[in-house]
Every structure is written in structure tokens, then in C-alpha cells.
Amino acid sequence: MPETAVVLSEEVREALAARRPVVALESTIIAHGLPRPRNLAVAEELEALVRSGGAVPATVAVLDGVPRVGLDKAQMERVAGDTGVRKLGHRDLAPAVAAGASGATTVSATAFLAARAGIRVFATGGLGGVHREWAETQDESADLRLLAGTRVTVVCAGVKSILDVPATLQRLETLGVGVVGYGTDRFSGFYLSSSGEPVDWTVGSPAAVAAVMRAQDALGGPEAALIVANPVPEGEQLDPALHDRVLAEGLTECRERGIVGQAVTPFLLEYLMRRTDGASLEANLAAVRGNVRLAARIAAAWTGGGSAAE
């Protein structure tokens, strides 16, 4: 059976040892979220954005049963180009390691492996959450419970707007996961700048986020995550009226076709992309880019380097 230890790239290992800023990145967006060959170009762009912010990128994936934090060029090309690469949540890691399988990591798996590696800051697009009609389906993303027990700061554009956002925020409160709005008192809406839901706390700089992280550590207690909800710029968001109309149409089609459970999210994301002529994908990528830039500045503030207070 393959060695089960998390393997860090030399660059990531050296950066962590020297207490230089590092930002974890998920790999599901590369393997399953974008068409080829654009996926590889975006993966390289996101790593470059981390570097331009003064931090070291640590893209996470499992290759041949080995969890890897930090990928070289060949490994990144493999994740982007190999159609056999699976999609791995936190619960899938042990079977994948035991079977020597390869997979791209979701939010839950990436957060878990990043924390295991000693990386505190993680950038992604949108989190999973509580699904609509939860009372009937009991469908809730594994992201939420994993983040309730993992001390990592997740910079995201809220949760996917196809989900039940108010219920997700309530669930995060129940689980004790901290949520702050970055420069806003409204929870980010993934494709949209605002979900319309309020947040209790607003921070205005990377240094302010780092101060919350230090307070978490000083207080001790449960090892819960901190979610930094960073809105996509209004000029790059999906048109709200178009979003609402197409999402309503997609939900109706789900009901009519009997699409339930784990099949709902990929169906709706694909439906939105097709029915908005790709505009939803562009809004998603705009959000991810903004989150990656901010995460690099937060990582710099956390480690005490860079002009993160700007």
C-alpha cells in the first residue's frame, strides 16, 4: 500500500519552514470544473496570481495514492489532462490512498490536507452547503462539518448560489464556523456580489483577517475554520435578473426530470453555464481570481510579511 503521509513539494516545505506565506488551492476546478485545455491555463494563472501577491501556491491533489500539497508542472498537466482523475472529498481520501488512485480534491479534502500540511490559508470559488428542500432530501455538503473541525481560513465567494444560502449560514452558526464579510456586511453570492443575507462581522483589510486568526488561536477551543466571504466585483458578477430566471428554470427542470441528491449541483451548474452562454463560468472565474489575490495578501499578513495592511 502507498505511503499515507502527505507529501509537500520542496518549494512548499521550504516556505513553511521559513514561515513564508503559502496559499492552498483546490484541484477540482482544474480536473472537473473547466473545459480542456482552458483548465490548465486557469490553473497556471491562479498559481501566478498567488506568486504576484508574494505567496507560494500549493495546489492540492492525490496522485497514485499519494496526497500532494504543491504540484510541479508535469503533475499539474496530469490533473488537467487525465480524464481518469476522480473527484475526491474528505471521505474519499482514505479509499483513494489505499487503492493507489488519483483524484482532484474538493473543498473538504483540500482544507483537510492543507491543515495537515500546516497551511492556514486556502482560496476557492464557492463552498458547498445546505441544499434546497433539505427537509425532504437531508442533502448537505461535507464541506460544512469538515470546516467545523479544521483550523483553516477559507477565502471564498460565499456558497454556491444554487444552494439554500440562509439555511447554510444557519448551519455554519450551529457548527461554530466563523464568517466575516470582506468589505461588506452582506454574505457573498458566488456568481453575484451579494446573496442579500447579512453577516455579523465585517473586516476591511488582510491585517484585520489575520488579527481574527490570531484571536482564534489565542482563545483555543474547537478547531473551527474562518470563512472570509469576498464578493465578486459588481462589474464582473452575473446579471442578477438572468441568474434568478435561469436558476428557477433549472430547478423546475430538476423536479420534472427527477434529478435528486448529488446529481443536482453538477446539473444546475452546467445548466446555468449553458443557459447564460458561459457568463456564469466567467463570473465564477472572476470570483476565484479575486479570492486568490486576497488569500495571498492574508497569508502575507498572517506570516508577518508584505504590505498586507493596504
C-alpha positions in Angstrom: 0.0 0.0 0.0 1.3 3.5 -0.8 2.8 5.7 2.0 -0.1 7.6 3.6 1.8 10.7 4.6 1.0 14.0 2.9 3.9 14.9 0.6 4.8 18.5 0.3 6.7 19.9 -2.7 10.1 21.2 -1.9 9.0 24.8 -2.5 6.1 24.5 -0.2 8.1 22.7 2.5 10.8 25.3 2.5 8.3 28.2 2.5 6.5 26.7 5.6 9.8 26.1 7.4 10.8 29.7 6.8 7.4 30.9 7.8 6.8 32.5 4.4 3.2 32.9 3.1 1.6 29.9 1.4 -1.9 29.6 -0.1 -3.6 26.2 -0.7 -5.6 25.8 -3.9 -8.1 23.1 -4.7 -7.7 20.9 -7.9 -11.4 20.0 -8.6 -11.8 23.3 -10.6 -8.9 22.1 -12.8 -10.0 18.5 -13.3 -13.8 18.8 -13.3 -14.8 22.5 -13.3 -13.5 23.8 -16.6 -13.2 22.6 -20.2 -9.8 21.4 -21.6 -7.4 23.0 -22.4 -8.6 26.1 -20.6 -8.4 24.3 -17.3 -4.6 24.1 -17.4 -4.3 27.7 -18.4 -6.5 28.8 -15.5 -4.6 26.6 -13.0 -1.3 28.2 -14.1 -2.9 31.7 -13.9 -4.2 31.1 -10.3 -0.7 30.0 -9.2 0.8 33.0 -10.9 -1.7 35.3 -9.0 -0.6 33.8 -5.7 3.0 34.4 -6.6 2.3 38.0 -7.6 0.8 38.5 -4.2 4.1 37.4 -2.6 3.0 33.9 -1.5 3.8 30.4 -2.6 0.9 28.4 -4.3 0.2 24.9 -3.0 -2.3 23.2 -5.3 -3.5 20.0 -3.7 -4.3 16.7 -5.3 -3.9 12.9 -4.8 -1.7 11.2 -7.4 -1.3 7.4 -7.4 -2.5 7.2 -3.8 -0.2 10.0 -2.5 -1.8 13.2 -1.2 0.4 16.0 -2.6 0.4 19.6 -1.5 2.2 21.6 -4.2 2.3 20.3 -7.7 5.1 20.5 -10.3 4.4 21.3 -14.0 4.0 17.6 -15.0 1.7 16.8 -12.1 -0.5 19.8 -12.9 -0.7 18.8 -16.5 -1.7 15.3 -15.4 -4.5 16.6 -13.2 -5.7 18.8 -16.0 -5.4 16.3 -18.8 -6.1 12.8 -17.4 -9.8 12.0 -17.8 -9.4 9.2 -15.2 -8.7 11.6 -12.4 -11.5 11.2 -9.8 -13.2 13.8 -7.7 -12.3 13.4 -4.0 -14.0 14.7 -1.0 -12.6 14.3 2.5 -14.3 10.9 3.0 -12.8 9.6 -0.2 -9.1 10.2 0.8 -8.5 7.0 2.7 -10.0 4.7 0.0 -8.1 6.6 -2.7 -4.8 6.3 -0.8 -5.4 2.6 -0.1 -6.2 1.9 -3.8 -3.4 4.0 -5.2 -5.9 6.1 -7.0 -5.6 9.6 -8.4 -8.1 12.4 -7.8 -8.7 16.1 -7.6 -9.6 17.5 -4.2 -12.8 19.3 -3.4 -13.1 22.0 -0.7 -13.4 19.4 2.2 -10.4 17.3 1.0 -8.2 20.4 0.2 -8.9 22.0 3.6 -8.1 18.8 5.4 -4.9 18.2 3.6 -3.8 21.9 3.8 -4.3 21.8 7.5 -2.4 18.6 7.8 0.5 20.2 5.9 0.4 23.3 8.2 -1.1 25.7 5.7 -3.5 28.1 7.2 -4.9 30.0 4.2 -7.0 28.4 1.4 -8.6 30.1 -1.6 -11.5 28.6 -3.6 -14.6 29.7 -5.5 -17.7 28.9 -3.6 -18.3 26.5 -0.7 -20.8 23.7 -0.6 -23.7 24.0 1.8 -27.3 23.0 2.6 -29.3 22.1 -0.5 -32.7 23.4 -1.3 -35.5 21.2 0.0 -33.2 19.9 2.7 -36.2 18.8 4.9 -37.0 16.2 2.2 -33.6 15.2 1.0 -31.3 15.8 4.0 -28.7 16.8 1.5 -25.8 18.9 2.9 -22.3 19.3 1.7 -19.5 17.6 3.6 -17.7 20.9 3.5 -19.6 22.3 6.4 -18.8 19.6 9.0 -15.2 19.3 7.9 -14.7 23.1 8.3 -16.3 22.9 11.8 -13.2 20.8 12.9 -10.4 22.2 10.8 -8.5 25.4 11.7 -8.1 26.9 8.2 -9.0 30.3 6.8 -11.1 29.9 3.6 -11.3 32.8 1.2 -14.4 32.2 -1.0 -17.2 34.0 -2.7 -19.8 32.6 -0.3 -21.5 29.3 -1.1 -22.8 28.2 -4.5 -25.9 30.3 -5.2 -27.9 27.2 -6.3 -28.0 26.2 -2.6 -30.2 27.3 0.3 -28.0 30.2 1.4 -29.9 31.2 4.6 -30.0 27.6 5.8 -26.3 27.2 5.1 -25.5 30.3 7.2 -27.7 28.9 10.0 -25.8 25.6 9.8 -22.4 27.3 9.9 -23.6 29.2 13.0 -24.7 25.9 14.6 -21.4 24.3 13.8 -19.4 27.3 15.2 -17.7 28.2 12.0 -16.8 31.9 11.9 -17.9 34.0 9.0 -16.7 37.5 8.1 -17.6 39.7 5.1 -14.6 41.3 3.4 -15.5 44.9 2.9 -19.2 44.1 3.0 -22.0 43.5 5.5 -23.7 41.0 3.2 -22.8 37.4 2.5 -21.3 37.0 -0.9 -23.5 35.4 -3.6 -21.0 33.3 -5.6 -21.9 34.4 -9.1 -23.4 37.5 -7.5 -21.8 40.2 -5.4 -24.4 39.7 -2.7 -26.7 36.9 -1.6 -28.8 39.5 0.2 -28.1 37.7 3.5 -26.4 39.7 6.3 -23.2 38.8 8.0 -22.5 39.8 11.6 -18.9 40.8 11.2 -17.1 42.8 8.5 -13.3 43.1 8.0 -11.6 45.7 5.8 -8.0 44.5 5.3 -5.9 41.4 5.2 -4.3 42.5 8.5 -7.8 42.5 10.1 -8.4 39.0 8.9 -5.0 37.9 10.4 -6.0 39.5 13.7 -9.1 37.3 13.8 -7.0 34.3 13.0 -4.6 35.1 15.9 -7.6 35.6 18.2 -8.9 32.2 17.2 -5.6 30.7 18.3 -5.4 32.7 21.5 -8.8 31.7 22.6 -8.3 28.0 21.8 -11.3 25.7 21.9 -12.8 23.8 18.9 -10.5 23.9 15.8 -13.1 25.6 13.6 -12.4 27.3 10.3 -12.8 31.0 9.5 -14.7 31.8 6.3 -13.8 35.1 4.6 -16.7 35.9 2.2 -15.1 38.0 -0.6 -17.7 39.4 -3.1 -17.1 39.2 -6.8 -16.8 42.8 -8.1 -20.2 44.1 -9.3 -18.9 44.8 -12.7 -17.9 41.1 -13.1 -20.9 39.4 -11.5 -23.6 37.5 -13.4 -26.6 39.7 -14.2 -28.8 39.1 -11.1 -32.1 39.0 -13.1 -30.6 36.5 -15.6 -29.2 34.4 -12.7 -32.6 34.3 -10.9 -34.5 33.4 -14.0 -32.2 30.7 -15.3 -31.8 29.2 -11.8 -35.6 29.0 -11.4 -35.9 27.3 -14.8 -33.1 24.8 -13.8 -34.8 23.9 -10.5 -38.1 23.3 -12.4 -36.3 21.0 -14.8 -34.7 19.1 -11.9 -38.1 18.4 -10.5 -39.6 17.4 -13.8 -36.7 15.0 -14.6 -36.4 13.6 -11.1 -32.9 14.8 -10.6 -32.1 14.5 -6.9 -29.2 14.2 -4.4 -25.6 14.6 -5.5 -26.7 14.9 -9.2 -28.4 18.3 -8.5 -25.4 20.5 -8.1 -23.5 19.5 -11.2 -26.7 19.6 -13.3 -27.6 23.1 -12.1 -24.0 24.4 -12.6 -24.0 23.0 -16.1 -27.5 24.3 -16.8 -26.5 27.8 -15.7 -23.4 27.8 -17.9 -25.3 26.7 -21.0 -28.3 29.0 -20.5 -26.2 32.1 -19.7 -23.9 31.4 -22.7 -20.9 30.9 -20.4 -21.5 34.1 -18.4 -21.9 32.1 -15.2 -18.5 30.5 -15.7 -16.8 33.8 -16.3 -18.4 35.2 -13.1 -17.1 32.1 -11.2 -13.6 32.6 -12.5 -13.7 36.3 -11.7 -14.6 35.4 -8.1 -11.8 32.8 -7.9 -9.2 35.2 -9.2 -10.3 37.8 -6.6 -10.2 35.2 -3.8 -6.7 34.0 -4.8 -5.4 37.6 -4.8 -6.9 38.3 -1.4 -5.7 34.9 0.1 -2.1 35.8 -0.9 -2.4 39.1 1.0 -4.0 37.4 4.0 -1.2 34.8 4.1 1.4 37.6 4.0 -0.4 39.3 6.9 -0.6 36.1 8.8 3.1 35.4 8.4 4.1 39.0 9.0 5.3 39.7 5.5 4.3 42.0 2.7 2.2 45.1 2.6 -0.9 43.2 3.6 -2.5 46.0 5.6 -3.1 48.0 2.5 
